[in-house]
């Protein structure tokens, strides 16, 4: 059981404590009128370099062996899975689940003490029939549960190149499974290989469980994606991360832009399954702020963060407050803009545009999809890379030959923005 410790941060966090950042899109508001303000609630994991301090992993590798995986796909998948096993320590837990129209537990959950035997079984994987993706993921989750402990990083890594066509197969059904596993502390990372997989299904499964999603353009990229995923998993420094934001009297929470959250009166609550070393995850909250007089100050909100520290094995609590002031100077209000917050805000608005453009394109509204993407260019002023991506995506909308690939890239990019996924989501 983790020991409880309360920390009130007014300075930088200590070496083994996550930091909480509560910032506003601007520090000055126009006097005499109501305002809509963007608040950023960010959590950054503390730095840890010691391999000895990393949390133990409990990972299920769930590998599609359906007919479409025949040839180089399955060979590269086996090579990547073997590489992942070689990254594990003897005190880590691994299981291997393979599926086609049926599911087989090739390696039941076990400590990685006999790598030769595990690698031999991975090498024996052959090709089967259809794709029972739901059942494979569910079985992977059950293997993780056998050794589930809060001190472990508990994760399912799912690889597929196709569509779910046996058993539950809709994005809604897989999202429900992801939410169920995520609620029990098990993240599902999904790797969609090539242009035939269902990106809606894979992205929603990952996001609902607080896992990562990758669009792997070529089987030759699988090893580097597995490598990135497993090295990222070893950098988890906090789990069971929950945050509650209490808005001050007169301040009304409107909506959270990039994460599922509960708004009840003046309180807004949300959570993450994990935080990585040196990596920030954040939520953007829009609030309505009442009118005030020139020179007045207003306490806007207090954020309370709780999490399980994976290194010290303690339960930690961090609180932070934020205030703004009112000004009659339009120039001063504009100059008080927080560029970092607004850059994140712009990225989330572009992610919204991508998701809405996909929906419009799916309904056959090419003009509407292009217009929606082009309208988001106003937010790309913070990033030349983002501006180029939006322009390319708007052009791809009307090109049937490249739309399938572009759609997958847009889904992966939007998901990366929404979840602050580490690394490149498209390989």
Buried (B, 14 or more C-beta within 10 A) or exposed (E): EBEEEEBEBEEEBEEBBBBBBBBBBBBBBBBEEEBEBBBBBBBBBBEBEEEEBBBBBBBBBBBBBBEBBEEEBBBBBBBBBBBBBEBBBEEBBBBBBBBBBEBBBBBEBBBBEEBEEBBEEBEEBEBBEBBBBBBBBBBBBBBBBEBBEBEBBBBBBBBBBBBBBBBBBBBEBBBBBBBBBBEBBBBBBBBBBBEEBBBBBBBBBBBBBBBBBBBBBEBEBBBBBBBBBBEBBBBBBBBBBEBBBBBBEBBBBBEBBBBEBEBEEBBBBBBBBBBBBBBBBBBBBBBBBBBBEEEEEBBBBBBBBBBBBBBBEBBBBBBBEBEBBBBEEEEBBEEBBBEBBBBBBBBBBBBBBBBBBBEBBEEEBBEBBBBBBBBBBEBBEBBEEBBEBBBEBBEBBEEEEBBEBBBBBBBBBBBBBBBBBBBBBBB
